[in-house]
Amino acid sequence: MTTAATAEEIVDYDEALERYDPVMGLEVHVELNTATKMFCGCATGFGADPNTQVCPVCLGLPGALPVVNEKAVESAIRIGLALNCEIAEWCRFARKNYFYPDMPKNFQTSQYDEPIAFEGHLDVELSDGTTYRVAIERAHMEEDTGKSLHVGGATGRIHGADHSLVDYNRAGIPLIEIVTKPLTGAGERAPQVAKAYVGALRELLRALGVSDVKMEQGSLRCDANLSLRPKAAGDENQDDVPLGTRTETKNVNSLRSVERAIRYEITRHAAVLDKGEKIRQETRHWHEDTGVTTSGREKSDADDYRYFPEPDLVPVAPTRETVEHLRGTLPEAPGLRRKRLQSDWGYSDLEMRDVMNAGAVDLIEETVAAGATPAGARKWWTGELARRANVEVKSVEDFGVTPAHIAELDGLVRDGRLNDSMARQVLEGVIAGEGTPLEVADARGLELVQDDGALEAAVDKVIDANPDVAQKVRDGKVQAAGALIGQVMKEMKGQADAGKAREIILAKLT
Amino acid sequence: MSALSRDDVAHLAGLARIDLSDVELDRMVGELGVILESVAKVQEVAAEDIEPMSHPLPLTNVTRPDVVRPSLGAEAALSGAPQQEQQRFSVPRILDED
């Protein structure tokens, strides 16, 4: 029983791509953010005490009968529509039978040959500006499993554990499994396509508002299938080369891991195939820390799930009116929306990327709607707030600062009441919970001195105190005025408009 | 429809985690065989124009609103568990049983 991952042979990535054509299949499980479970009224909140969100239905107690969550079906249809899928006119649930204590019923209620949505696609943008169309095979409804804690043995791993403790709070939470068709033709961009697809899917699901899509909490999970086939020889068409044996890598829980796991498997498969050996069809486990996959179980008899139609649930048959109504609720596609906003706001590509990375698109949209200039909104959300979020490992929304606050702050700067450094202090106050920007500015007495008399007096004082510098300015060295402006600002305790101070100084000396 | 073999029954018993003795296996081959034959008779009358059904009720779209209902509470939920620990169901080691 080994727990340590023994490194397997790999070949150089570029070499692997010279000889082989990678084919991927991605399965994404997304937990819906419904208030209740798929088939019962138990709550779904994350982090509740163990086994406090369970009932006879999700514990599989005898005689309990499931009833489908209406909102989960609607979410499933909306996801299907957003992925350009057909929506089934009639479909059923099925029992997937297996014995594993994470499902107390000894089966998982899923869909088998009648998924609610099928035959779609999602276009994803790659960093080189090209688009790759990911063909979607199906999206089906199912339920999540319980969580096991393995006791004894090494650090919570299943190997070597002497018994396991199960919490069924998660069992029965609605899941949508989204399965791609085999993705071909990506070549050396395969790892990037995988990452871009999961990222685009996450963005789409977030825009739909159907899931928290938090990969680190497991509400979005990806299983990555990969196989290699020889590169087509001569005038042979690559599509005519039969697919190789695939492996399925589980536990890939960040966008970066999706990319790394595919890349690693390409180099590992190539090493096996180079030696003339065969790939074993098996489950692999991704190890974030070491960046390798290790062998899990081989596909075997245990995968004989004996699916059959679920007799306790009646078919789901969404009317075309329902489907069209739900189509009407779809948000603008994230890619199109991004392009529209970037053009409205006049941001450069680089600025827009910063906004995306800070997760601030919605916030800036709201801030602009609340009256801020696009430039002002971007400056605060992707500047000071993004910097703090980065340092404190939070997201920009976590500081209690609202779009209305930023719009107000931006207004105070534009009206000339605050200068930049004062605005920063005001923001500090807002973050500290001292109130709105206006309240903070009032309470802290932050206000640019609008009285030109006071400013002129300060300028005169500084000029008198620095005759040498003043003479330089008189002699035409305008840049020397900077030193005087600094002195004036100090004299005014920072509460002056530096631009105005410069004007007055130059007026007096030139 | 091909008859049920002894191997089929042994395979199914394995999947269902039911330990059958040789005698029981033999008996089950016979009993399950009778059930399958009976079901097969239905197929004889199932004509092309009869839709396969998985449910006796002519119903679709039976759903409930997404409204939270009280759960059992951990104590009641665990009351039937042979063993529990840390408010969780304790189960024997999961791997290594094959």
Interface residues (C-beta under 8 A of the other chain):
Chain A: T34 A35 T36 C40 G41 C42 A43 D49 P50 N51 T52 Q53 V54 C55 P56 L59 L61 V67 V68 N69 E70 K71 A72 V73 W90 R92 N97 F99 Y100 P101 P104 S148 L149 H150 V151 I158 H159 A161 D162 H163 S164 L165 V166 D167 Y168 D301 A302 D304 R306 P309 E310 P311 L313 V314 P315 V316 A317 P318
Chain B: H11 G14 L15 A16 R17 S54 H55 L57 L59 T60 N61 V62 T63 R64 P65 D66 V67 V68 R69 S71 L72 G73 A74 A77 L78 G80 E85 Q86 Q87 R88 F89 S90 V91 P92 R93 I94 L95
